[in-house]
Every structure is written in structure tokens, then in C-alpha cells.
Amino acid sequence: MTVRISQRGKEYLETEQTLLRAAKTMTDQHVAGQLKALADDYQRRAEKASHVDADG
């Protein structure tokens, strides 16, 4: 089953990509790890939003 990514999901994915780009430029690995964790959270939000928007 393929779920289309909703507009809201796309916005979450854009934020995720921005966070990952920022994490790659960090010299402080602790901060980079926190940004990556936040990016993972935004990816989950994008998936959830797309499922909710598809159902609604």
C-alpha cells in the first residue's frame, strides 16, 4: 500500500532535511546527535500526518 505524502507531511520532511543538513555541519557531536534525533522525530511526524490526512 502506498500512502501519498500530504502537504503537511512534506513540510515536516523539509524541516527534517534542514535539521540533517545542520547536523552535518556541526563540530559538536552532542549537538549533532540532538539535531539528528529531532530530525527523526520530524520524519515520524511526516509519516503520521500523511496517514492522518489520507484517512481524513
PyMOL Python script that loads the backbone (N, CA, C, O; Angstrom):
from pymol import cmd

cmd.read_pdbstr("""\
ATOM      1  N   MET A   1       0.844  -1.186   0.000  1.00  0.00           N
ATOM      2  CA  MET A   1       0.000   0.000   0.000  1.00  0.00           C
ATOM      3  C   MET A   1       0.887   1.245   0.000  1.00  0.00           C
ATOM      4  O   MET A   1       1.785   1.376   0.831  1.00  0.00           O
ATOM      5  N   THR A   2       0.637   2.121  -0.901  1.00  0.00           N
ATOM      6  CA  THR A   2       1.399   3.359  -1.000  1.00  0.00           C
ATOM      7  C   THR A   2       0.561   4.501  -0.446  1.00  0.00           C
ATOM      8  O   THR A   2      -0.598   4.684  -0.819  1.00  0.00           O
ATOM      9  N   VAL A   3       1.171   5.263   0.452  1.00  0.00           N
ATOM     10  CA  VAL A   3       0.493   6.413   1.028  1.00  0.00           C
ATOM     11  C   VAL A   3       1.129   7.664   0.449  1.00  0.00           C
ATOM     12  O   VAL A   3       2.344   7.849   0.514  1.00  0.00           O
ATOM     13  N   ARG A   4       0.302   8.503  -0.107  1.00  0.00           N
ATOM     14  CA  ARG A   4       0.805   9.779  -0.626  1.00  0.00           C
ATOM     15  C   ARG A   4       1.200  10.673   0.534  1.00  0.00           C
ATOM     16  O   ARG A   4       0.589  10.635   1.602  1.00  0.00           O
ATOM     17  N   ILE A   5       2.219  11.468   0.313  1.00  0.00           N
ATOM     18  CA  ILE A   5       2.658  12.396   1.350  1.00  0.00           C
ATOM     19  C   ILE A   5       1.811  13.653   1.239  1.00  0.00           C
ATOM     20  O   ILE A   5       1.749  14.284   0.184  1.00  0.00           O
ATOM     21  N   SER A   6       1.169  14.005   2.326  1.00  0.00           N
ATOM     22  CA  SER A   6       0.324  15.196   2.343  1.00  0.00           C
ATOM     23  C   SER A   6       1.192  16.450   2.361  1.00  0.00           C
ATOM     24  O   SER A   6       2.403  16.375   2.571  1.00  0.00           O
ATOM     25  N   GLN A   7       0.572  17.586   2.142  1.00  0.00           N
ATOM     26  CA  GLN A   7       1.298  18.855   2.178  1.00  0.00           C
ATOM     27  C   GLN A   7       1.930  19.055   3.547  1.00  0.00           C
ATOM     28  O   GLN A   7       3.073  19.499   3.658  1.00  0.00           O
ATOM     29  N   ARG A   8       1.181  18.727   4.576  1.00  0.00           N
ATOM     30  CA  ARG A   8       1.715  18.864   5.935  1.00  0.00           C
ATOM     31  C   ARG A   8       2.906  17.933   6.124  1.00  0.00           C
ATOM     32  O   ARG A   8       3.900  18.312   6.743  1.00  0.00           O
ATOM     33  N   GLY A   9       2.809  16.715   5.592  1.00  0.00           N
ATOM     34  CA  GLY A   9       3.908  15.767   5.662  1.00  0.00           C
ATOM     35  C   GLY A   9       5.138  16.280   4.937  1.00  0.00           C
ATOM     36  O   GLY A   9       6.261  16.111   5.413  1.00  0.00           O
ATOM     37  N   LYS A  10       4.928  16.907   3.781  1.00  0.00           N
ATOM     38  CA  LYS A  10       6.042  17.468   3.013  1.00  0.00           C
ATOM     39  C   LYS A  10       6.754  18.561   3.804  1.00  0.00           C
ATOM     40  O   LYS A  10       7.980  18.668   3.766  1.00  0.00           O
ATOM     41  N   GLU A  11       5.980  19.364   4.514  1.00  0.00           N
ATOM     42  CA  GLU A  11       6.580  20.430   5.314  1.00  0.00           C
ATOM     43  C   GLU A  11       7.418  19.846   6.450  1.00  0.00           C
ATOM     44  O   GLU A  11       8.496  20.356   6.755  1.00  0.00           O
ATOM     45  N   TYR A  12       6.921  18.776   7.077  1.00  0.00           N
ATOM     46  CA  TYR A  12       7.715  18.106   8.113  1.00  0.00           C
ATOM     47  C   TYR A  12       9.003  17.541   7.519  1.00  0.00           C
ATOM     48  O   TYR A  12      10.061  17.631   8.142  1.00  0.00           O
ATOM     49  N   LEU A  13       8.924  16.956   6.313  1.00  0.00           N
ATOM     50  CA  LEU A  13      10.117  16.393   5.684  1.00  0.00           C
ATOM     51  C   LEU A  13      11.124  17.483   5.309  1.00  0.00           C
ATOM     52  O   LEU A  13      12.332  17.259   5.383  1.00  0.00           O
ATOM     53  N   GLU A  14      10.643  18.643   4.913  1.00  0.00           N
ATOM     54  CA  GLU A  14      11.543  19.757   4.620  1.00  0.00           C
ATOM     55  C   GLU A  14      12.291  20.178   5.879  1.00  0.00           C
ATOM     56  O   GLU A  14      13.491  20.451   5.839  1.00  0.00           O
ATOM     57  N   THR A  15      11.572  20.227   6.993  1.00  0.00           N
ATOM     58  CA  THR A  15      12.204  20.573   8.268  1.00  0.00           C
ATOM     59  C   THR A  15      13.221  19.508   8.650  1.00  0.00           C
ATOM     60  O   THR A  15      14.311  19.826   9.127  1.00  0.00           O
ATOM     61  N   GLU A  16      12.862  18.234   8.440  1.00  0.00           N
ATOM     62  CA  GLU A  16      13.790  17.140   8.739  1.00  0.00           C
ATOM     63  C   GLU A  16      15.077  17.299   7.946  1.00  0.00           C
ATOM     64  O   GLU A  16      16.166  17.164   8.506  1.00  0.00           O
ATOM     65  N   GLN A  17      14.971  17.586   6.649  1.00  0.00           N
ATOM     66  CA  GLN A  17      16.152  17.741   5.811  1.00  0.00           C
ATOM     67  C   GLN A  17      17.009  18.927   6.261  1.00  0.00           C
ATOM     68  O   GLN A  17      18.237  18.853   6.236  1.00  0.00           O
ATOM     69  N   THR A  18      16.368  20.006   6.665  1.00  0.00           N
ATOM     70  CA  THR A  18      17.098  21.176   7.162  1.00  0.00           C
ATOM     71  C   THR A  18      17.876  20.815   8.422  1.00  0.00           C
ATOM     72  O   THR A  18      19.035  21.202   8.570  1.00  0.00           O
ATOM     73  N   LEU A  19      17.246  20.078   9.327  1.00  0.00           N
ATOM     74  CA  LEU A  19      17.915  19.665  10.558  1.00  0.00           C
ATOM     75  C   LEU A  19      19.096  18.746  10.267  1.00  0.00           C
ATOM     76  O   LEU A  19      20.145  18.869  10.899  1.00  0.00           O
ATOM     77  N   LEU A  20      18.933  17.823   9.313  1.00  0.00           N
ATOM     78  CA  LEU A  20      20.028  16.921   8.966  1.00  0.00           C
ATOM     79  C   LEU A  20      21.199  17.673   8.332  1.00  0.00           C
ATOM     80  O   LEU A  20      22.359  17.365   8.605  1.00  0.00           O
ATOM     81  N   ARG A  21      20.894  18.654   7.492  1.00  0.00           N
ATOM     82  CA  ARG A  21      21.967  19.466   6.899  1.00  0.00           C
ATOM     83  C   ARG A  21      22.721  20.220   7.992  1.00  0.00           C
ATOM     84  O   ARG A  21      23.949  20.304   7.962  1.00  0.00           O
ATOM     85  N   ALA A  22      21.989  20.761   8.946  1.00  0.00           N
ATOM     86  CA  ALA A  22      22.630  21.482  10.047  1.00  0.00           C
ATOM     87  C   ALA A  22      23.481  20.528  10.882  1.00  0.00           C
ATOM     88  O   ALA A  22      24.580  20.885  11.307  1.00  0.00           O
ATOM     89  N   ALA A  23      22.982  19.327  11.117  1.00  0.00           N
ATOM     90  CA  ALA A  23      23.718  18.348  11.920  1.00  0.00           C
ATOM     91  C   ALA A  23      25.048  17.989  11.254  1.00  0.00           C
ATOM     92  O   ALA A  23      26.053  17.780  11.934  1.00  0.00           O
ATOM     93  N   LYS A  24      25.049  17.920   9.934  1.00  0.00           N
ATOM     94  CA  LYS A  24      26.277  17.559   9.207  1.00  0.00           C
ATOM     95  C   LYS A  24      27.359  18.624   9.334  1.00  0.00           C
ATOM     96  O   LYS A  24      28.544  18.317   9.197  1.00  0.00           O
ATOM     97  N   THR A  25      26.972  19.864   9.591  1.00  0.00           N
ATOM     98  CA  THR A  25      27.948  20.949   9.684  1.00  0.00           C
ATOM     99  C   THR A  25      28.454  21.159  11.109  1.00  0.00           C
ATOM    100  O   THR A  25      29.381  21.941  11.325  1.00  0.00           O
ATOM    101  N   MET A  26      27.864  20.478  12.071  1.00  0.00           N
ATOM    102  CA  MET A  26      28.227  20.662  13.470  1.00  0.00           C
ATOM    103  C   MET A  26      29.562  19.995  13.797  1.00  0.00           C
ATOM    104  O   MET A  26      29.829  18.868  13.382  1.00  0.00           O
ATOM    105  N   THR A  27      30.384  20.712  14.542  1.00  0.00           N
ATOM    106  CA  THR A  27      31.613  20.091  15.043  1.00  0.00           C
ATOM    107  C   THR A  27      31.368  19.461  16.409  1.00  0.00           C
ATOM    108  O   THR A  27      32.094  18.552  16.813  1.00  0.00           O
ATOM    109  N   ASP A  28      30.361  19.934  17.114  1.00  0.00           N
ATOM    110  CA  ASP A  28      29.992  19.367  18.412  1.00  0.00           C
ATOM    111  C   ASP A  28      29.084  18.158  18.165  1.00  0.00           C
ATOM    112  O   ASP A  28      27.931  18.309  17.761  1.00  0.00           O
ATOM    113  N   GLN A  29      29.610  16.975  18.410  1.00  0.00           N
ATOM    114  CA  GLN A  29      28.864  15.755  18.119  1.00  0.00           C
ATOM    115  C   GLN A  29      27.638  15.588  19.000  1.00  0.00           C
ATOM    116  O   GLN A  29      26.672  14.944  18.590  1.00  0.00           O
ATOM    117  N   HIS A  30      27.654  16.148  20.192  1.00  0.00           N
ATOM    118  CA  HIS A  30      26.477  16.083  21.059  1.00  0.00           C
ATOM    119  C   HIS A  30      25.316  16.861  20.431  1.00  0.00           C
ATOM    120  O   HIS A  30      24.185  16.377  20.374  1.00  0.00           O
ATOM    121  N   VAL A  31      25.614  18.058  19.968  1.00  0.00           N
ATOM    122  CA  VAL A  31      24.584  18.883  19.322  1.00  0.00           C
ATOM    123  C   VAL A  31      24.125  18.219  18.028  1.00  0.00           C
ATOM    124  O   VAL A  31      22.930  18.202  17.733  1.00  0.00           O
ATOM    125  N   ALA A  32      25.060  17.671  17.253  1.00  0.00           N
ATOM    126  CA  ALA A  32      24.709  16.981  16.013  1.00  0.00           C
ATOM    127  C   ALA A  32      23.776  15.809  16.296  1.00  0.00           C
ATOM    128  O   ALA A  32      22.819  15.583  15.557  1.00  0.00           O
ATOM    129  N   GLY A  33      24.051  15.071  17.353  1.00  0.00           N
ATOM    130  CA  GLY A  33      23.189  13.947  17.729  1.00  0.00           C
ATOM    131  C   GLY A  33      21.791  14.402  18.102  1.00  0.00           C
ATOM    132  O   GLY A  33      20.807  13.747  17.759  1.00  0.00           O
ATOM    133  N   GLN A  34      21.703  15.519  18.805  1.00  0.00           N
ATOM    134  CA  GLN A  34      20.394  16.051  19.173  1.00  0.00           C
ATOM    135  C   GLN A  34      19.614  16.493  17.934  1.00  0.00           C
ATOM    136  O   GLN A  34      18.408  16.267  17.844  1.00  0.00           O
ATOM    137  N   LEU A  35      20.299  17.116  16.992  1.00  0.00           N
ATOM    138  CA  LEU A  35      19.633  17.536  15.753  1.00  0.00           C
ATOM    139  C   LEU A  35      19.163  16.327  14.950  1.00  0.00           C
ATOM    140  O   LEU A  35      18.081  16.351  14.363  1.00  0.00           O
ATOM    141  N   LYS A  36      19.971  15.275  14.923  1.00  0.00           N
ATOM    142  CA  LYS A  36      19.568  14.057  14.207  1.00  0.00           C
ATOM    143  C   LYS A  36      18.353  13.414  14.870  1.00  0.00           C
ATOM    144  O   LYS A  36      17.455  12.924  14.184  1.00  0.00           O
ATOM    145  N   ALA A  37      18.325  13.415  16.201  1.00  0.00           N
ATOM    146  CA  ALA A  37      17.177  12.859  16.921  1.00  0.00           C
ATOM    147  C   ALA A  37      15.923  13.679  16.621  1.00  0.00           C
ATOM    148  O   ALA A  37      14.839  13.125  16.437  1.00  0.00           O
ATOM    149  N   LEU A  38      16.075  14.983  16.574  1.00  0.00           N
ATOM    150  CA  LEU A  38      14.941  15.855  16.253  1.00  0.00           C
ATOM    151  C   LEU A  38      14.492  15.619  14.813  1.00  0.00           C
ATOM    152  O   LEU A  38      13.294  15.623  14.531  1.00  0.00           O
ATOM    153  N   ALA A  39      15.433  15.415  13.911  1.00  0.00           N
ATOM    154  CA  ALA A  39      15.099  15.117  12.514  1.00  0.00           C
ATOM    155  C   ALA A  39      14.316  13.807  12.423  1.00  0.00           C
ATOM    156  O   ALA A  39      13.354  13.709  11.661  1.00  0.00           O
ATOM    157  N   ASP A  40      14.728  12.802  13.199  1.00  0.00           N
ATOM    158  CA  ASP A  40      13.997  11.532  13.220  1.00  0.00           C
ATOM    159  C   ASP A  40      12.561  11.748  13.681  1.00  0.00           C
ATOM    160  O   ASP A  40      11.630  11.146  13.147  1.00  0.00           O
ATOM    161  N   ASP A  41      12.392  12.614  14.677  1.00  0.00           N
ATOM    162  CA  ASP A  41      11.053  12.916  15.170  1.00  0.00           C
ATOM    163  C   ASP A  41      10.210  13.573  14.079  1.00  0.00           C
ATOM    164  O   ASP A  41       9.029  13.261  13.933  1.00  0.00           O
ATOM    165  N   TYR A  42      10.807  14.470  13.324  1.00  0.00           N
ATOM    166  CA  TYR A  42      10.070  15.119  12.239  1.00  0.00           C
ATOM    167  C   TYR A  42       9.718  14.141  11.130  1.00  0.00           C
ATOM    168  O   TYR A  42       8.683  14.288  10.480  1.00  0.00           O
ATOM    169  N   GLN A  43      10.565  13.147  10.906  1.00  0.00           N
ATOM    170  CA  GLN A  43      10.233  12.128   9.907  1.00  0.00           C
ATOM    171  C   GLN A  43       9.016  11.325  10.372  1.00  0.00           C
ATOM    172  O   GLN A  43       8.115  11.041   9.583  1.00  0.00           O
ATOM    173  N   ARG A  44       8.995  10.964  11.652  1.00  0.00           N
ATOM    174  CA  ARG A  44       7.828  10.248  12.189  1.00  0.00           C
ATOM    175  C   ARG A  44       6.574  11.113  12.101  1.00  0.00           C
ATOM    176  O   ARG A  44       5.494  10.610  11.788  1.00  0.00           O
ATOM    177  N   ARG A  45       6.710  12.405  12.374  1.00  0.00           N
ATOM    178  CA  ARG A  45       5.568  13.316  12.274  1.00  0.00           C
ATOM    179  C   ARG A  45       5.042  13.375  10.838  1.00  0.00           C
ATOM    180  O   ARG A  45       3.832  13.411  10.615  1.00  0.00           O
ATOM    181  N   ALA A  46       5.959  13.386   9.869  1.00  0.00           N
ATOM    182  CA  ALA A  46       5.561  13.431   8.461  1.00  0.00           C
ATOM    183  C   ALA A  46       4.773  12.185   8.096  1.00  0.00           C
ATOM    184  O   ALA A  46       3.743  12.274   7.427  1.00  0.00           O
ATOM    185  N   GLU A  47       5.249  11.024   8.530  1.00  0.00           N
ATOM    186  CA  GLU A  47       4.550   9.773   8.236  1.00  0.00           C
ATOM    187  C   GLU A  47       3.170   9.762   8.882  1.00  0.00           C
ATOM    188  O   GLU A  47       2.179   9.393   8.252  1.00  0.00           O
ATOM    189  N   LYS A  48       3.119  10.171  10.141  1.00  0.00           N
ATOM    190  CA  LYS A  48       1.844  10.181  10.860  1.00  0.00           C
ATOM    191  C   LYS A  48       0.871  11.178  10.227  1.00  0.00           C
ATOM    192  O   LYS A  48      -0.307  10.869  10.048  1.00  0.00           O
ATOM    193  N   ALA A  49       1.361  12.365   9.891  1.00  0.00           N
ATOM    194  CA  ALA A  49       0.499  13.385   9.297  1.00  0.00           C
ATOM    195  C   ALA A  49      -0.057  12.914   7.965  1.00  0.00           C
ATOM    196  O   ALA A  49      -1.224  13.153   7.655  1.00  0.00           O
ATOM    197  N   SER A  50       0.766  12.251   7.186  1.00  0.00           N
ATOM    198  CA  SER A  50       0.297  11.771   5.879  1.00  0.00           C
ATOM    199  C   SER A  50      -0.768  10.689   6.037  1.00  0.00           C
ATOM    200  O   SER A  50      -1.736  10.648   5.278  1.00  0.00           O
ATOM    201  N   HIS A  51      -0.584   9.814   7.027  1.00  0.00           N
ATOM    202  CA  HIS A  51      -1.594   8.787   7.278  1.00  0.00           C
ATOM    203  C   HIS A  51      -2.895   9.412   7.766  1.00  0.00           C
ATOM    204  O   HIS A  51      -3.975   9.043   7.303  1.00  0.00           O
ATOM    205  N   VAL A  52      -2.798  10.345   8.686  1.00  0.00           N
ATOM    206  CA  VAL A  52      -3.992  11.013   9.225  1.00  0.00           C
ATOM    207  C   VAL A  52      -4.696  11.796   8.117  1.00  0.00           C
ATOM    208  O   VAL A  52      -5.918  11.726   7.987  1.00  0.00           O
ATOM    209  N   ASP A  53      -3.928  12.540   7.320  1.00  0.00           N
ATOM    210  CA  ASP A  53      -4.536  13.339   6.255  1.00  0.00           C
ATOM    211  C   ASP A  53      -5.170  12.455   5.184  1.00  0.00           C
ATOM    212  O   ASP A  53      -6.183  12.833   4.596  1.00  0.00           O
ATOM    213  N   ALA A  54      -4.589  11.285   4.924  1.00  0.00           N
ATOM    214  CA  ALA A  54      -5.146  10.362   3.924  1.00  0.00           C
ATOM    215  C   ALA A  54      -6.457   9.758   4.419  1.00  0.00           C
ATOM    216  O   ALA A  54      -7.376   9.519   3.636  1.00  0.00           O
ATOM    217  N   ASP A  55      -6.534   9.514   5.728  1.00  0.00           N
ATOM    218  CA  ASP A  55      -7.746   8.944   6.312  1.00  0.00           C
ATOM    219  C   ASP A  55      -8.863   9.972   6.434  1.00  0.00           C
ATOM    220  O   ASP A  55     -10.042   9.624   6.376  1.00  0.00           O
ATOM    221  N   GLY A  56      -8.493  11.229   6.602  1.00  0.00           N
ATOM    222  CA  GLY A  56      -9.480  12.269   6.864  1.00  0.00           C
ATOM    223  C   GLY A  56      -9.996  12.860   5.645  1.00  0.00           C
ATOM    224  O   GLY A  56     -10.839  13.756   5.702  1.00  0.00           O
TER     225      GLY A  56
END
""", "prot")
cmd.dss("prot")
cmd.show_as("cartoon", "prot")
cmd.util.cbc("prot")
cmd.orient("prot")
